[in-house]
Amino acid sequence: MENINWTKKEFEAYVLLYAAHCNFFEAKEEQEYILSKVDEKTFHRIHTEVVVDSDENNLNKIQQYLLENKFSQIEKDELIRDIKNVFFADGSVDLIEKKVFSILKKLLINF
């Protein structure tokens, strides 16, 4: 896999957009929440990358970034909370979102 040269904000955008896109439907509320965390330019650039990448590639990129970059426990906890907020932004959490949350949480805890 290629070297990923994201900033932490770009990584955060990728993870949150992956979470929003995991069920192939991004609610307006999910997008608004993500835009409250990252700037619009980053949102659109990273959004294109998330949509183009396969699900497997999404998770591989997230895992690789976590392997190559150190996160404090506080940063991990904040990102887990933000992922949860993306899923709850539209008022409901479906089965796919629950599974993806579990996977992302395990990735963050283990790295």
N, C-alpha and C positions, 0 to 999 in steps of 0.2 A: 504494500500500500504506500502511496506517496506520502511525503512529509507534510504534515498539517501545520500551517503557520498562522493559526488563528490567534487573536487576542482572547483574553478571558471573556470579554463582552461578546465577541463573535461566537465563541464556544457556547456561552449561555444562550445566545439567540438560536444557535443550531439545535440545542437540546430542547428548548421551549417550543420551537417551531416543529421539531420532530414530534414532540408530544401532541401538539395541536393537530398535526397532520396524520397521526397514526391510524385514525379511523376514516381517512380520506375525506373528511369534512371538517373544515375549519370554521367554527362559529365566529361571528363578528366580535362577540365578547372575548373570545380567546385571542383573537388578533389584537384587540384593544389592550388587553392585559400585557401581551408581549411588547407592544409599542410603548407601554408605560415603563418597561425595563430597558429597552434598547432604542437607539435612534432609527428613524425611518429608512435611511440609506442602508444601514446594516441589515435591518429587517428584510428589505426587498432583495438585497444581494444574497443573503443567507437563505431566504425563503426559496429562491430559485434552486440553490444547491440541494436543499432538503428534498424538494419535489422531484428533482432529476435523479437523485440517488435512490437505489433500491433500499428496501427495509434492512436487508443484511448489511449493505454498505453504510447506512445510517448508523447502525449499532457498532460496526467495526470502527468507524471514524470517532465515535464518542469514546469507545474503549481505548483506542490508540492515543487520543488526546489526553485522557486520564492517566495513561501509562507514562506519557512524556512530560506531564506537568503536575506540579504538586498543588494540592488544595488543602486548606486548613479544614478542620472539622466544622468550623463556623460557616465557611464557604459552601461546604457540602450540604450542611443543614439548610442553608438559605436556598440553594438550588433545588433541593428536594421540596421545600415549601413552595417555591415558585412553580415547579412542575405540577404540584397538587393544585395550586391556584389556577393554572391553565385548564386543568381538567374540570374544575368546578365552575369556571367562568361562565359557562352557558347554562348552569343550573342542574346539569345531570352528568353522570359518569357512566359510560357504557362498558361492556365486558372487555372490549379491546383496550380501552383506556386503562382499565384496572390492571390488565396483564402488562401493558407497557410501563405503567407506573412501577409495578413490582420489578421488572427488568432493570429500569433506570435506577431505581433505589438500590438494588443489589450492586450494580456497576459502581455507583458512587460510594457506597459503603466499603466495597472491596479494594478501592484504589486510593 
